[in-house]
Amino acid sequence: MRADDPEASPTIIKRCCAAAYDHDAVRILAGDQLHPGGARLTERLGRILNLGPGTRVLDVAAGQGTSALELAARFGCEVVGLDSGRRNVESARHQAAERGLADRVAFYCGDAERLPFADGQFDAIVCECALCMFPDKPAAVAEFSRVLRPGGWVGLSDLTRRGPLASELEGLAAWIACIADARRIEDYLALLAGAGLIAGITEEHDHALIEFVERIRSRLFAAEIMVGLKKVELPGVDLSIVKDIVRHALAAAKAGKLGYAIVTAKKGG
């Protein structure tokens, strides 16, 4: 099934993405950091957005809350994390309590294309390696702009692509892996501009993507052994499909066809 097939409706894509990132397989293959660059790029994004005490931040597609908790701990800001996966939200709330950050970090379940927040509530929005996965990107970015206060900033870090990719990286599974609908940096800027946001800083971090995919490849090898020894069960996961996507993604990243970038934009007023 391709992401642009009629069967792969936005509803199916959202449901598949939520289920995939709520599955234990993601944590086994990617670990705690679900985006290239991990905590290092999250901190870099926080510095670019000038986060600090008194800043109210929304982390869209927060996963298990790793970045939200790091931002709160590192910069002293208040963070609200939103994710479509209920298990992720429950885990993130547990982690916030464990780290003594529940007074400054809260997590909710919701849809990025219909944010459950009033207008102008946030000073900054962070969205890491997730916009590429949303079926209706203009709707999501319009929601980012709506909940930002005037003068607030959006900070994306996301996969970038340069030209056509191998057919193995164009289907629904590759969409869930953040690849199939990745865009050029110029396209992300156009999306943000379409929501009335003014372009800020862009930075390319392509090497972080290569490191990330190579790490997943190593963990995938270990997971195959564990599954073969029946030490781990991954129901519903076809590791051969994952291996195929990882192999082609690494080749595309090393060929410069896939990359990773930070893109920021400001709400005027």
Disulfide bonds with the S-S distance in Angstrom:
none
